[in-house]
Amino acid sequence: MNSTKQHGMPPRVLYRVVFATLLFIAIAFIVLIPDKNSYNILPSFRKPSIESKKVAVIVDNRADPRLVPIILHFSSILGPDWPIFLFTTSTFAAVSKAFQRKIKDGSIQLRDLPSTLSFEKHTDVSGFMTTPWLWEQLAPAKHALLFQLDSILCSNSPFEINDYLQYDFIGAPIQNVAGWGLGFNGGLSLRNLDKTLQIVRNNDWTAEVKESKEKGLDGVPILSTGTNNINAIFPGHGNSPRIQYEDQWFFKKFMELPGAVLPPLNVSTTFSVESIPYDTPFGYHKPSDTVPQQKKHLDEYCPEYILATDQTIIDA
């Protein structure tokens, strides 16, 4: 016992040594162990953000049961390089665990719509889309894929979204039918954000629509100020854009914008189908409109189309 006292460490010193050792280990752990966000993880698990150059966007303030399934489907097709921004009301809540995981990793991000907004008429939608607010929320992204609840992407498609990034505006081409107008449908459309902002900041949709109504115009002719040839975009098309619809107004403005790049008809039909058929498009807008003619083909090629319709499994 006496030997232990003579050669052992005094308790006070021992406590200090132990404390210093534990403190050193704790500091080393904090300094040397990397933050969870700095791990060299697989690209598919990287957290996207507004810094992404490519975003997908849906604006919807309704309590529609299709909203969560369609957003999850789009996210799975587009992949991690295309975070999805849902602009909706502040009261939106999703109980889906899959949806919550996507929010947690940044693949889906929620944004509040101004409380004063109402989308009861198509003019409400067009008025909203033709002002800078939405597009400014997406900066500094360069490309935005807009979609709605009546649009769908096909998992069997041989095409992918990146095949169309060279174009400033692309959507389902509108068929050459009297009274339908001219342009691309915006319900499933890819747009260049810089040029879209340039258009909405330098033009007044409300004033132009008012003027066209006063003149009794059903469609407004495209001015020859742009670099695109309408006969290359829509061969033999005899209509003019009906600018009361935001997508046709944007088509007119892109046609008139020097340097803008728009796809020819044989490309736009591969991107999205609404009124002009194509067997293996990247997606569909309003697939319920094509069901009577192509239901068997849709069932085999793009069975997920039913998500974008009012049909039930029993109806199908």
N, C-alpha and C positions, 0 to 999 in steps of 0.2 A: 504494500500500500504506500509506504513511504517512497519507494522507488517510483511509483506512478506519479506521485505528487512532484518528485524532483525533476523527472524527465518529461512529464506531460505538459500540454499547453493549458494555460489558465483559461477557465470557462469564458471570461469576457473576450479574450483574444480569439478563442475558438468561434464564438458567435460572430465576431466581426469577419473572420475569414470565410465562414459559411455564407454570410450575407453578401459579402463581396463576390463570392463565386457565383451565387444565384443571380445577382444583379448583372454580372458579366454575361452569363448564359442568356438572360432575358434580352439584353441589348443586342447580343450577337444574333439572336433569333429574329428580332425586329429588323435589323439592318441587312442581314444576309438573305433572309427568305423573301423572294420577290412578291410584289403585290399580285393578287389573283388576276388582275386585268393585264398584267405584263407577261403572262405565260405565253409561250409559243404554241398556241392552240390551233386546231384545224380551222381553216377559213370558214367552214360552215357554222362555226360557233362563235365567230367574232361578233361583237355587239355593233350593229349598224347605228348610225346617228344621222342627224340632219346634215352632217358633213358629206354624206354620200352624194355622189354625182347623179345617182339614179334613184328615183322614188316612185312608188305607186300610191295613188290617192283615191279615196272614196269619200264623198260628202253625203251623209245621210243622217237625218234626225228622227227617223221613224223607229218604232219598236217592232221591227220585222224579224221573225224567227230565222230568216235566211241569212241575216247579216253576218253573224259569227261564222257559220259554215263556209260561206262564200269567201270571206276574208282569209280564213285558214287555207282554203283551196288555192287562192291566188298566191299566198305566201309560199306554199309548197312548190308551185310551178315556177315562180319567179326566182326563188332562192335567196340567199343571204345578202346579195348585192343590191336587192331592191326592197328596202324597208317600206312598210305600208303605213300610210298616215290616214287615220280615220278622223275626219272632221265631223263632230257630232255634238249633242247637247251635254252639258256638264253633269246631267243625271244618268248618263249611260253607265251601265254596269253589266259585266259579263261573268257568269258563274263558271263558265267553261274553264277547266284546268289547262287544256291545251292552249286556249286563248291567253290565259294569264301567264303561261310560260313564255309565249311569244312577246308579251308586253315586257316581261322581266328581262329578256335577253335583247330587247330593242328591235326585234323584227317587226313588231307592230307598235305604233305610237299613237296616242290619243291627243287630239287637239280640240279645244272648245270652239264651237261656232258662236258668233255674236248672237246674243239672246233676242235681238230684234228681227232676226231673219225668219222668213216664211217661204216655203216652197210649194204653195198651193197651185200655182199656174206655171206653165212653161216659161212665161215671161219673167217670173221670179227667178227661175234657174238661170236663164240667159242674162238677166241683169246682174246677178251675182258673179257669173263666170266671166263677164266682160269688164269687170273692174279689177284693179291691181291687188286687192286684199289677199285673195287665195294664193295667187302666184308668188306674192312677196313672202308668204309664210313658208314657202318651199325653198327659198334661196338658202344656200348657194348651189343647190342641185342644178343640173343641166338638162335632165330629161325627166319627164313626168308621164307615167301611164295612168290615165284616168279610167276608172271603171265604175259601173253601177250594179245594182242588184239584178238587173236583167241582162247581165253579160257574164260570159264564162270563158275560161281558157281550157284548151283540150290537152290532156296529158299524153295523148297518142300523136300529137302533131309533130311533123318533122321539122317545124320551125321553132325558133326561140325569140324572145323579145330583143336580144342584142342584134338580131339580123336586120332590124329596122332603125337602128340609131342614127343612120346617115340622113334620115328624113326629118324635117322640121314639124310635120303634121301628117299623121296617117290614121285612118279609121276605116270602118266598113264603107265602101263607096255606095253612093245613092244611085239607084237605077234611073234610067232615062224614061221617066213616066211624067206625063203632064201634071203639073201642080206639086210635084215632089221636090222641086228645087235642084240644087247642084252642090256637091261637096262630099265630105266624109262625115259619118255619124260620130258624134263625140262621146256616146255612151261607153265605148271601149276605144280609146284613142291614145296615141303617143304624141307628145308635144315637146318641142324645144322651148325651155323655160325662158331663156334670154330673149328670144324673138317674140315669144308670147307676151312678155312684159313690155317689150318695145311697142307692140301693137296696142295693148290696152292703155298704155300711158299716152299714146299719141293720137288716139281715136276716141270718139264718143258714140257708143252703140245706141244709147237712148235717143240722141239727137238724130242719128241716121235712120233709125226705125220710124221716128215721128215724121221725118221728111218723106220717106218712101210711102207712108200711109197717106200723107197729104197729096202726093202725086198719084195715088191709086196704083202703085206698082206692086205686083205680086212677087217679082224677083228683081234684084238690082244687078245690072251688068257689071262685069269685072273690067276695071280699068287696065290699060295696057302698060302699066308702069313696072311690072315685075319681069322676072327672067324665065318664068315657066310658060309653056305653050299649052293652052287648054285642050287642044286636040291630042296632045301627048298624054295628058292626064285623063281626059274623058273623051275618047274618039267619038265624034258624031253626036255629042250631047247637045241638045238644043235649049236646055233650060238655063236660067240664071239663079244665083243663090237667093234663097228666101232668108233675108238677114234678120228676121225676127227670131230665128233660131241661132243660138250662139255658135254652134258648130259650123253652120253655113256662113255665118258672118266671119268667123275666123278663117275659113277656107278662102273666102274672097280676099281678106286682108293678106293672107300668106301668098296668094296668087299675085297680089299687087306689090309685095315686098321684094325689092331688089336683093338678089342673093339667096332667097329662100329656096329650099329644095323639097319638092313634093314628089310622091311616087307615081309612076304610071299605073294604069288600071290593072295590068297583069301582076303587079306587086301588091297593091292595096287589097285585092281580093284574097291574097294569101294571108293577110294579116287578120282580117275580120270579115265575117259574112253576116249580112242582114237581108238585103233584097237581091243581091247578085250572087248566085251559087258558086261554090268552089269546094272540091271534095275533102281536102285536108288542111283547112285553115288553122292558124294559130289560136283563133277564138271565134266566138259568135256574139253578136248583139241581138237581143230579142229572139232567142232560138225558138220560142213558141210560135213566132210568125212563120218559121220554116217547117214546123213539125208536120203539117198535113202533106207536104210534098216530099219530105226527106226523113220522116220519122225512123224508118228502118235503118237508114244510113247513120243517123245521129245515135241511135241505140248502140250501134256497133262501133262507131268511130269516136264519139264524144259522149258517152253515157252520163257524164257529170252535168250535161246540159240541163237536166231536170232541176238542178239547184236554182237555175236562173229563170224558172217558170213558176206559174201558179199551180202546176200539176202536183198531184200526190202520187205515191208509188202505186196506189190502187188505180188511179186514172191512167197511169202509164201502162 
